[in-house]
Amino acid sequence: FVQQTQWDLQLMTQRALEAESNVEKLKQEILILQGELESSKMENENLRVGQTTDLVAVKHNINFALQNLHKIMMGANRSIRQLISGAESLHFVAEILQSAGKVSEAEAEKE
């Protein structure tokens, strides 16, 4: 039982580390897309002050950036949920191991 629990703990730890890695990658992608969005906003502002820029291209860039940002945020949310679930599972396993230790101590005291 302890060996299975240790294996489960290692697996959950690996999943949590992968989720953290995914969250970091998604954060980086969000930063890139936010930069693109800011660039698109500046282009839009330039249009307002009389600059000659293709409005259709600007709208397309903004929509593209917003769509990608939405996808990344959904992925980040999913990874965060997985990370939270993994942390809860690790906490549960720690409680089980702690209980098993107390049972072992009680049995040792009986002997």
C-alpha positions as CSV (number, residue, x, y, z in Angstrom):
1,F,0.0,0.0,0.0
2,V,2.8,2.4,0.9
3,Q,4.7,1.6,-2.3
4,Q,1.5,2.2,-4.4
5,T,1.0,5.5,-2.5
6,Q,4.6,6.5,-3.1
7,W,4.2,5.8,-6.8
8,D,0.9,7.8,-6.9
9,L,2.7,10.6,-5.1
10,Q,5.5,10.6,-7.7
11,L,3.0,10.5,-10.5
12,M,1.0,13.4,-9.0
13,T,4.2,15.4,-8.4
14,Q,5.2,14.9,-12.0
15,R,1.8,16.0,-13.2
16,A,2.0,19.0,-11.0
17,L,5.4,19.9,-12.3
18,E,4.2,19.5,-15.9
19,A,1.2,21.7,-15.1
20,E,3.4,24.4,-13.6
21,S,5.6,24.2,-16.7
22,N,2.6,24.6,-18.9
23,V,1.4,27.5,-16.9
24,E,4.8,29.2,-17.4
25,K,4.7,28.6,-21.1
26,L,1.1,30.0,-21.3
27,K,2.1,33.0,-19.3
28,Q,4.9,33.7,-21.8
29,E,2.5,33.3,-24.7
30,I,0.0,35.7,-23.0
31,L,2.8,38.3,-22.6
32,I,3.6,38.0,-26.3
33,L,0.0,38.3,-27.3
34,Q,-0.5,41.2,-25.0
35,G,2.4,42.9,-26.8
36,E,0.8,42.2,-30.2
37,L,-2.5,43.6,-28.8
38,E,-0.8,46.7,-27.7
39,S,0.8,47.1,-31.1
40,S,-2.6,46.7,-32.7
41,K,-4.1,49.3,-30.4
42,M,-1.3,51.7,-31.3
43,E,-2.0,51.1,-35.0
44,N,-5.7,51.7,-34.3
45,E,-4.8,55.0,-32.5
46,N,-2.7,56.1,-35.5
47,L,-5.7,55.6,-37.7
48,R,-7.7,57.9,-35.5
49,V,-5.1,60.7,-35.8
50,G,-5.0,60.5,-39.5
51,Q,-2.3,58.0,-40.3
52,T,-2.8,55.9,-43.4
53,T,-3.0,52.3,-42.4
54,D,-5.2,49.6,-43.7
55,L,-8.1,49.4,-41.3
56,V,-9.1,45.9,-42.4
57,A,-5.6,44.6,-41.6
58,V,-5.6,46.3,-38.2
59,K,-9.0,44.8,-37.3
60,H,-7.8,41.4,-38.5
61,N,-4.7,41.7,-36.3
62,I,-6.7,42.7,-33.3
63,N,-9.2,39.9,-33.8
64,F,-6.4,37.4,-34.3
65,A,-4.6,38.5,-31.2
66,L,-7.8,38.4,-29.2
67,Q,-8.7,34.9,-30.4
68,N,-5.2,33.6,-29.5
69,L,-5.3,35.3,-26.2
70,H,-8.6,33.7,-25.4
71,K,-7.2,30.2,-26.4
72,I,-4.2,30.7,-24.2
73,M,-6.2,31.9,-21.3
74,M,-8.5,28.8,-21.6
75,G,-5.4,26.6,-21.7
76,A,-3.9,28.4,-18.7
77,N,-7.1,28.0,-16.7
78,R,-7.2,24.3,-17.6
79,S,-3.5,23.9,-16.4
80,I,-4.2,25.8,-13.2
81,R,-7.2,23.5,-12.5
82,Q,-5.0,20.5,-13.1
83,L,-2.3,21.9,-10.8
84,I,-4.9,22.6,-8.1
85,S,-6.2,19.0,-8.4
86,G,-2.7,17.6,-8.2
87,A,-2.0,19.6,-5.1
88,E,-5.2,18.4,-3.5
89,S,-4.3,14.9,-4.3
90,L,-0.8,15.3,-2.9
91,H,-2.3,16.7,0.3
92,F,-4.6,13.7,0.5
93,V,-1.7,11.3,0.0
94,A,0.3,13.1,2.7
95,E,-2.6,12.7,5.1
96,I,-2.8,9.0,4.3
97,L,0.9,8.5,4.9
98,Q,0.7,10.5,8.1
99,S,-2.1,8.2,9.3
100,A,-0.2,5.1,8.3
101,G,2.7,6.4,10.3
102,K,0.6,6.9,13.3
103,V,-0.9,3.4,13.0
104,S,2.7,1.9,12.7
105,E,3.7,3.9,15.8
106,A,0.7,2.6,17.8
107,E,1.4,-1.0,16.7
108,A,5.0,-0.6,17.7
109,E,4.0,0.7,21.1
110,K,1.7,-2.3,21.7
111,E,4.6,-4.7,21.1
